């Protein structure tokens, strides 16, 4: 059973503090600096978290480690062969993705040592910190905007790549808050929730807003209908996506709908047109994260499917899907709180640096396991 009080401490650096700092690092960023300070905090933090390594490893934590090691091997092979094509190959983004996987593993390692009361205290503190940090982020966006009257003026961010990435973080934490409330673990309250929702709106990310609405409707559906609704969502999602892509490649333009929306399909068409030119070895093992720029004249992939097809490769994509399925197996249908936003918003934005994805999935696992243990005894 879970302990009511943290039990693992090593010279004052407790697993509670480590757990808190991992959650903090999952959203903290100052991207405009030459070196993002979160890397200076996060990488040593990962090393420190191994101080709480147990002789018996949790199965889900082991799943993270296996995914990490296999991904290391696949990316190493893919990057090695792609370096013969592109001498300016990007290695950093791949390293950051692997770092994100370890963040998830160490969330389990530290969080399992902490009692429920302490975890709730940490969640409350983190949500408060997140709100303050996102208010600061919005303020900096407004101050540094060009004030031409377009909402695109307010999308450039000092702390992140752009406001779309900000929306991704807020969206995932909002859905994690809904999960905690639904499971009667912790209620962030209407005021905190409203603050985060307003901040989500102020990112001007339509994909994230649509994701929030779709996911929230799923959450509010009857418990026995959640699985069939999720299956229907997946069928509908892939059908609509394939139809839109098919129409674009046939000559239909969505520029009248929205220039940004149309640009996503332009990148997909570039990916389709260039796919045959990729060596077979790179089709299997990928070209490494953030290297689609080689085929798109320096434009970031943005789309989750381009990222998977090109940068992960077939085998890397299979492993990513396998990890998501394994997470579903260990957590249950509640993991859809994360998967639906990942798919919907991921059509518009998907980044190699997604620590919040793995950290929040790990937190959901910790809490669902706690509830199973609680009702078992």
WOBEL-V328877 format. One record per residue. N is the residue number from 1. RES is the residue in one letter. SS is DSSP state (@ for helix, = for strand, . for the rest). PSI is psi as a letter, one per 40 degrees, with the letter a starting at -180 (* if undefined). D_LAST is the distance of its C-alpha to the last C-alpha in whole Angstrom. Layout:
# WOBEL-V328877
n & res & ss & psi & d_last
N & RES & SS & PSI & D_LAST
N & RES & SS & PSI & D_LAST
This chain:
# WOBEL-V328877
n & res & ss & psi & d_last
1 & X & . & i & 9
2 & X & . & i & 11
3 & X & . & i & 13
4 & X & . & e & 15
5 & X & . & i & 18
6 & X & . & h & 20
7 & X & . & e & 21
8 & X & . & h & 23
9 & X & . & i & 27
10 & X & . & h & 30
11 & X & . & f & 33
12 & X & . & e & 32
13 & X & . & g & 31
14 & X & . & i & 27
15 & X & @ & d & 25
16 & X & @ & d & 25
17 & X & @ & d & 28
18 & X & @ & d & 28
19 & X & @ & d & 26
20 & X & @ & d & 28
21 & X & @ & d & 31
22 & X & @ & d & 30
23 & X & @ & d & 29
24 & X & @ & d & 32
25 & X & @ & e & 34
26 & X & . & e & 33
27 & X & . & e & 35
28 & X & . & h & 38
29 & X & . & i & 41
30 & X & . & g & 45
31 & X & . & d & 47
32 & X & . & e & 50
33 & X & . & i & 50
34 & X & . & d & 52
35 & X & . & h & 48
36 & X & . & h & 45
37 & X & @ & e & 44
38 & X & @ & d & 40
39 & X & @ & d & 41
40 & X & @ & d & 42
41 & X & @ & d & 39
42 & X & @ & d & 37
43 & X & @ & d & 38
44 & X & @ & d & 38
45 & X & @ & d & 34
46 & X & @ & d & 33
47 & X & @ & d & 35
48 & X & @ & d & 33
49 & X & @ & d & 30
50 & X & @ & e & 30
51 & X & @ & d & 30
52 & X & @ & f & 26
53 & X & . & h & 26
54 & X & . & i & 24
55 & X & . & d & 25
56 & X & . & h & 22
57 & X & . & h & 22
58 & X & . & i & 20
59 & X & @ & d & 21
60 & X & @ & d & 22
61 & X & @ & d & 23
62 & X & @ & d & 25
63 & X & @ & d & 26
64 & X & @ & d & 28
65 & X & @ & d & 30
66 & X & @ & d & 31
67 & X & @ & d & 32
68 & X & @ & d & 34
69 & X & @ & d & 36
70 & X & @ & d & 37
71 & X & @ & d & 38
72 & X & @ & d & 40
73 & X & @ & d & 42
74 & X & @ & d & 43
75 & X & @ & d & 44
76 & X & @ & d & 46
77 & X & @ & d & 48
78 & X & @ & d & 48
79 & X & @ & d & 49
80 & X & @ & d & 52
81 & X & @ & d & 53
82 & X & @ & d & 54
83 & X & . & d & 55
84 & X & . & e & 58
85 & X & . & d & 59
86 & X & . & h & 58
87 & X & . & e & 59
88 & X & . & f & 57
89 & X & . & i & 53
90 & X & . & h & 51
91 & X & . & d & 48
92 & X & @ & d & 46
93 & X & @ & d & 44
94 & X & @ & d & 43
95 & X & @ & d & 42
96 & X & @ & d & 40
97 & X & @ & d & 38
98 & X & @ & d & 37
99 & X & @ & d & 36
100 & X & @ & d & 34
101 & X & @ & d & 32
102 & X & @ & d & 31
103 & X & @ & d & 30
104 & X & @ & d & 28
105 & X & @ & d & 27
106 & X & @ & e & 27
107 & X & @ & d & 25
108 & X & @ & d & 22
109 & X & @ & d & 23
110 & X & @ & d & 23
111 & X & @ & d & 20
112 & X & . & e & 17
113 & X & . & e & 19
114 & X & . & h & 18
115 & X & . & i & 16
116 & X & @ & d & 15
117 & X & @ & d & 18
118 & X & @ & d & 20
119 & X & @ & d & 20
120 & X & @ & d & 21
121 & X & @ & d & 24
122 & X & @ & d & 25
123 & X & @ & d & 25
124 & X & @ & d & 27
125 & X & @ & d & 29
126 & X & @ & d & 30
127 & X & @ & d & 30
128 & X & @ & d & 33
129 & X & @ & d & 35
130 & X & @ & d & 35
131 & X & @ & d & 37
132 & X & @ & d & 39
133 & X & @ & d & 40
134 & X & @ & d & 40
135 & X & @ & d & 43
136 & X & @ & d & 45
137 & X & @ & d & 45
138 & X & @ & d & 46
139 & X & @ & d & 49
140 & X & @ & d & 50
141 & X & @ & d & 50
142 & X & @ & d & 52
143 & X & @ & d & 54
144 & X & . & e & 55
145 & X & . & i & 56
146 & X & . & e & 59
147 & X & . & f & 59
148 & X & . & e & 61
149 & X & . & e & 60
150 & X & . & i & 57
151 & X & @ & e & 54
152 & X & @ & d & 54
153 & X & @ & d & 55
154 & X & @ & e & 52
155 & X & . & e & 50
156 & X & = & h & 51
157 & X & . & h & 49
158 & X & . & d & 49
159 & X & . & d & 46
160 & X & . & i & 45
161 & X & . & d & 47
162 & X & = & a & 47
163 & X & @ & e & 45
164 & X & @ & d & 44
165 & X & @ & d & 42
166 & X & @ & d & 41
167 & X & @ & d & 40
168 & X & @ & d & 38
169 & X & @ & d & 36
170 & X & @ & d & 35
171 & X & @ & d & 34
172 & X & @ & d & 31
173 & X & @ & d & 30
174 & X & @ & d & 31
175 & X & @ & d & 29
176 & X & @ & d & 26
177 & X & @ & d & 26
178 & X & @ & d & 26
179 & X & @ & d & 23
180 & X & @ & d & 21
181 & X & @ & d & 22
182 & X & @ & d & 21
183 & X & . & e & 17
184 & X & . & f & 18
185 & X & . & d & 17
186 & X & . & h & 21
187 & X & . & h & 24
188 & X & . & e & 27
189 & X & @ & i & 29
190 & X & @ & d & 32
191 & X & @ & d & 35
192 & X & @ & d & 33
193 & X & @ & d & 33
194 & X & @ & d & 36
195 & X & @ & d & 38
196 & X & @ & d & 36
197 & X & @ & d & 37
198 & X & @ & d & 41
199 & X & @ & d & 41
200 & X & @ & d & 40
201 & X & @ & d & 43
202 & X & . & e & 45
203 & X & . & e & 45
204 & X & . & f & 47
205 & X & . & h & 45
206 & X & @ & d & 45
207 & X & @ & d & 43
208 & X & @ & d & 40
209 & X & @ & d & 40
210 & X & @ & d & 40
211 & X & @ & d & 37
212 & X & @ & d & 35
213 & X & @ & d & 37
214 & X & @ & d & 36
215 & X & @ & d & 32
216 & X & @ & d & 32
217 & X & @ & d & 33
218 & X & @ & d & 30
219 & X & @ & d & 28
220 & X & @ & e & 29
221 & X & . & i & 29
222 & X & . & i & 27
223 & X & @ & d & 24
224 & X & @ & e & 25
225 & X & @ & e & 28
226 & X & @ & d & 27
227 & X & @ & d & 27
228 & X & @ & d & 31
229 & X & @ & d & 32
230 & X & @ & d & 31
231 & X & @ & d & 33
232 & X & @ & d & 36
233 & X & @ & d & 36
234 & X & @ & d & 36
235 & X & @ & d & 39
236 & X & @ & d & 41
237 & X & @ & d & 40
238 & X & @ & d & 42
239 & X & @ & d & 45
240 & X & @ & d & 46
241 & X & @ & d & 46
242 & X & @ & d & 48
243 & X & @ & d & 50
244 & X & @ & d & 51
245 & X & @ & d & 51
246 & X & @ & d & 54
247 & X & @ & d & 56
248 & X & @ & d & 56
249 & X & @ & e & 57
250 & X & . & e & 60
251 & X & . & e & 61
252 & X & . & h & 60
253 & X & . & i & 59
254 & X & . & e & 56
255 & X & . & d & 58
256 & X & . & d & 59
257 & X & . & d & 56
258 & X & . & h & 55
259 & X & @ & d & 56
260 & X & @ & d & 53
261 & X & @ & d & 51
262 & X & @ & d & 54
263 & X & @ & d & 54
264 & X & @ & d & 51
265 & X & @ & d & 52
266 & X & @ & d & 55
267 & X & @ & d & 53
268 & X & @ & d & 51
269 & X & @ & d & 55
270 & X & @ & d & 56
271 & X & @ & d & 53
272 & X & @ & d & 54
273 & X & @ & d & 58
274 & X & @ & e & 57
275 & X & @ & d & 54
276 & X & @ & d & 57
277 & X & @ & e & 58
278 & X & . & h & 55
279 & X & . & i & 55
280 & X & @ & d & 53
281 & X & @ & d & 51
282 & X & @ & d & 50
283 & X & @ & d & 49
284 & X & @ & d & 47
285 & X & @ & e & 46
286 & X & . & i & 47
287 & X & . & e & 49
288 & X & . & i & 47
289 & X & . & i & 45
290 & X & . & f & 48
291 & X & . & e & 51
292 & X & @ & e & 51
293 & X & @ & d & 54
294 & X & @ & d & 56
295 & X & . & e & 56
296 & X & . & e & 56
297 & X & . & f & 59
298 & X & . & e & 56
299 & X & . & h & 54
300 & X & . & i & 50
301 & X & . & d & 49
302 & X & . & d & 46
303 & X & . & h & 45
304 & X & @ & d & 42
305 & X & @ & d & 43
306 & X & @ & d & 46
307 & X & @ & d & 44
308 & X & @ & d & 42
309 & X & @ & d & 46
310 & X & @ & d & 48
311 & X & @ & d & 46
312 & X & @ & d & 43
313 & X & @ & i & 45
314 & X & @ & d & 44
315 & X & @ & d & 41
316 & X & @ & d & 40
317 & X & @ & d & 39
318 & X & @ & d & 38
319 & X & @ & d & 35
320 & X & @ & d & 35
321 & X & @ & d & 34
322 & X & @ & d & 32
323 & X & @ & d & 30
324 & X & @ & d & 29
325 & X & @ & d & 28
326 & X & @ & d & 26
327 & X & @ & d & 24
328 & X & @ & d & 24
329 & X & @ & d & 22
330 & X & @ & d & 19
331 & X & @ & d & 19
332 & X & . & a & 20
333 & X & @ & e & 23
334 & X & @ & d & 22
335 & X & @ & e & 24
336 & X & @ & d & 27
337 & X & @ & d & 27
338 & X & @ & d & 29
339 & X & @ & d & 30
340 & X & @ & d & 33
341 & X & @ & d & 34
342 & X & @ & d & 35
343 & X & @ & d & 37
344 & X & @ & d & 39
345 & X & @ & d & 39
346 & X & @ & e & 40
347 & X & . & d & 43
348 & X & . & d & 45
349 & X & . & h & 43
350 & X & . & h & 41
351 & X & . & i & 41
352 & X & . & d & 41
353 & X & . & g & 39
354 & X & . & f & 36
355 & X & @ & d & 33
356 & X & @ & d & 32
357 & X & @ & d & 31
358 & X & @ & d & 29
359 & X & @ & d & 27
360 & X & @ & d & 26
361 & X & @ & d & 25
362 & X & @ & d & 23
363 & X & @ & d & 21
364 & X & @ & d & 20
365 & X & @ & d & 19
366 & X & @ & d & 17
367 & X & @ & d & 16
368 & X & @ & d & 15
369 & X & @ & d & 13
370 & X & @ & d & 11
371 & X & @ & d & 10
372 & X & @ & d & 9
373 & X & @ & d & 6
374 & X & @ & d & 6
375 & X & @ & e & 5
376 & X & @ & d & 4
377 & X & . & * & 0
